Structure formats: structure tokens, C-alpha cells
């Protein structure tokens, strides 16, 4: 499961994908690619024995809805999907792949709305952004039944350690210098 990996690379270009292949990490997130590139990228990841997570809202040309999720699951055989959309997470749950609900903390209203959605769809993981909202994590953990990941604005290994100490099981980052 993902929680055995503390840092989850968010891969947005071919150079970073090659760096990811040289790591011992299992899970990686594909984002910022075009839909037409995904079949080849997923195949490459599988050939390198990597687990494929897709950030469905950051794939150019993919509808981030339940139909887009079905395409990713049935056709590309991805291992999981990250989305802020409840229907996508529900589709993941029904199809028995990892569903990660992305949750942006902007204010108290967004916190409550995010908690309500998380409790309704019961994702496998809740990704909280920005990751530097560490003081809110205990409140979130009290109100949900899933593990927490954190991402966004991670710039140092110390920030990763702080997120993990606050209760996150993993941290997502596109900064390839922080993957090891």
C-alpha cells in the first residue's frame, strides 16, 4: 500500500520520469502529460515495476469525471487515481483501485466541505494541500476514516519530516531532489 512509501513523486515530464525509474520507490503520480501520451507512459512504468497513479485533473485532454476514470482503470490498468471530484473517487472504490481525494485548504468553509465529502465517499487516502497547513492535521484526522497524504509547496526534506510527524503517511512532491 502507498503508506509504506513516505514520498510519492509527482512526475510531470520525461526527464523526471527517467529519474523516477532510477529510484527504489514503487508509486509515482503522472500529471501534466497529454492523454495521448498516457498509454506509452503507463506501459513504461509497468515495465519498470512501478505502480501508476494518475492525477486525473492534470492530464491534458482527459475528462476528469467517472468516464475518464473508467478509461484509466479499464483501458490503461492504472493502480490509482487522484482527484478532487467525488464521482471519480466513487468509481475507484467500485472498481477496487486506489482512490485519493485531493482536498484544498483555503478557509474554514473549505475544511468543513472537504471533511463532509471525504466522509461521504470514504477515499483510500485524503491528500491535503497545501502541505504546510500542519496545525489542521489533528482536526482532520479526528473527523475522517482514511489515511492522510500531504502535498503542495514542499521545498525541503525538513518540511517532509514535519508533515510525517504531523500524521501524514506520505508526502507528494514534484521536486525530484526530494524523492530519495
N, C-alpha and C positions, 0 to 999 in steps of 0.2 A: 504494500500500500504506500501511498505517497508519503505518509507521515514518517517513513523510515529514511526519507531524504530531506535534509534540512534546507537546502537551497534548490529551487526549481528554476532552471534557466528559461528565460523568455527570449526566444530566438526570432529575430526579425530580418535576418539577411543570410546569404550563403556563407559568408566568412565566419559568422558566429556559429552557423550550423556545423561547419568543419571543426571549430574549437570544441563544440559540444561533443562531437564524435570522439575526440581525444580525451574526454573525461571518463571517470568511472561512474558518473551519475546515470540513473536509469530514465527518469522522467524529464521531458522537455516540452515547452509550450511553443507552438508555431503561431506566429502573428505577423501582420503587415505584409504577407505574401498575397499573390493573386490566386484566385480559386483554381485557375488552370494549372498552376504550379503544384498544387497540393498532392495529386496522385504520385508524382515522382518524389516529392519530399517525404511523404509518408513511407513510401517504399524504401527510400534510403535509410530512414530512421529504423524501420523494421530490420533491414539488412545489418544494421549496426547493433541489433538487440536493444533498441531504445523504445521506451513507452511514449506514445504520441498523445499529447494534449493539444487541443485546438482552441484558440481564443476566437470564438465564432463571430464576434462583433468587429474583429480587427483583421478579417480576411476580405480582401477586395473582391467584390463580385458574388459573395455568399450572402444570402438572406439569413439573418440571424433569427430564425424562427424554428418551429418544430420541424418544418420540412427540410430546412437546411441541416438541422441536427440529424434527421433520418438519413440524409445523404452522407454525412460524415460517418455515421455509425454503420450503415449497411454497405455502402459502396467502398469507403476508404478504410473501414475497420479501425477507427481511432480508439484509443483507450479511455479518453475522457474529453469533456468539453467545458470550457469556462464561458459563462455568460451572466449578464445581469437580468436576463429575461426568464421569469418563472416557467413559461411553457417549454423552454429549451431544457431546463433542469428536470422538469417532469418527464420529458421524452427520454432523457438519460436514465432516469430511475426505472422507467418502464422497460428500457432496452438493456438494463443491467450493465451500464458503463459508468465511469466516474462523472458525477455532475458537480461542478464547482460554481457556486453562486457568487458573483462579483458584487461588492457592496461598497458604495462610495459614502464616506462620512463627510457631510457638508455642514450639518447642524443637527439639533435635537430631533427635528421632524424626520430627516433622512435616517437617523439612527433608529427611531421607532418604526418607520416604514420598512426598513431593511430587516429588522428583527421579526416583524409580522410576516414578511414574505418568506424569510428563512424558516420560520416555524410552520408555515403553510406547506412549503414544498419539500422541506427536510433534505437539503442537499447533503452530499457526502462531505463537502468542505465549504466553508464560507471564506472567501478571500476579501479581506478588509483593506480598503485604500483610503487615504494614504497610510502607509505603514507607520508613520511617525505619530499616530494617534494612540500611543501606548496606554495612556491612562484610562481609555474607554474599554480596553480588552476585558478586564474583570467583569464589567457590567454586561458585555456581550456574552461572555461565557456562561453567566448565570441565567441567561434568557434563551439559549439555543441548545440543541442536542447534537451538534456536529463539531468537528474539529475546525480550528481557525488557521488560515494562512494569511500572511500579510504581504503587501506589495505596494509599489509606488514610492518614488523618491528615495530609494535605498542607494546610498553612496559609499558606505563603509562597512567593513566587517563588524565594527562595533555596533552599528545600527542593526545588523542581522542578529547579533548576540542579544541585543536589547529586546528585539521582537520575540525571540525564542524564550527569553527569561519572562516576558510578559504573558506567555501562554500560547503563542503561536506554535504549531507543529512544523511549519515550513515558511520560507520567505521566497517570493517570486522576484526575480530581478533580470533586467536585460543587460546589466553591466557584467560583461564576460570576465572581467578581472576578479569578480566576487564569486565565481562559480566553484572554485576549488577550496 
